[in-house]
């Protein structure tokens, strides 16, 4: 089965509905079980940080709270988190205000 790796930009663009058509097609294939899209936990954490800072992605402001990012990835996206589990990310989402990206 084909495997693809998604980075933080892919997570962010998915969240704001601004994916290129070829990537939308890959997500549709993954949802149908025809391929696997893996996202490293660090990429989800990077996206979580961007949500916390209310950054703009593809011209769209990130308005969801950072604490929603684990559910976005676990429930809305047809992806598999690799290297760490979604529960590790949930812990970080709950304490994001305590750290900067450099710590």
N, C-alpha and C positions, 0 to 999 in steps of 0.2 A: 504494500500500500504506500502511496506517495505521502511524504511528510514535508510540512512547511514550517518555518519558524517565524513567528510574529514578534516584532519589537514594540517598544513603548509607543512609537508614532502610530503603529497599526492599531493598538488598543485605543489611543486617543482619537484617531480618525473614525474608528468604529463608533465610539461613544457619541460623536457629533454628526454621524451619518454622512461623512465625507470621504468614503473609500473609492478608489478607482474601480471601474467596472470589472476589470480582471480579478481584483481582490474580492469583490462582492461575489463573483462566480465561485471563487475558492471557498468562501464561507458557506455558500449554498451547497457545494460538494461536501464540505465537512459536516454540515448539518444532516446531509443524506447518508453519511457514513462512507463516502467514496474516497476521502483522504483525511489526513490528520493535520491539524494546525496546532503546533506546540508554542507556548509562550513561556519563556523563562520567568521565574518569580521576580527576578530583578527588574525585568521590563514592566511588570505590573506595579512594582514599587515605584519605579520612575513615573509611571502614569499617575499613581496615587499622589505623588508629590506635586505634579502639575495641576491636578484637581484642587489640591489644598491651596495652591497659590492663585487659583482662578485664572490660569493662563488662557490664552486664545490659541485655538488650533484650527487651521484652515479657515480663518476669519470668523470662527464661532467661539464665544466665550464658554469656558467650562463652568457650568452652574451647579452641577450635582455636587453634593458634599463628598469629600474624599472617602468617607466611610462607606459610600455606596460602591466604590470601585471593586471590592471583592465580589459583591453580588453581581455586578455587571459582568465580570469575567466568568464567574461560576455558573450563573443562571441564564444570562442573555447571549453569551458568545459561545459558538461551537468550537471551543479550544480546550486543550489540556495544559494545565500548569505543570511545568517541569522544574526540577532542581530543588524545589521546596513545595510544600502544599499550600492550598488556599487558606488553611487555618493559620499558618505563619503570617500570611499577609493580613488576615483579619486582626491579629494582634498588633501589627505595625499600624494599621489604619486607626486603631483606637488610641495610639500614642503619638501620632504624627506631629502634633503641636509641640512636643517636647524636644524635637530635633530639627537641625537644618540638613540639607542634602550633603554637607561636608562632614558630618559626624558619623 
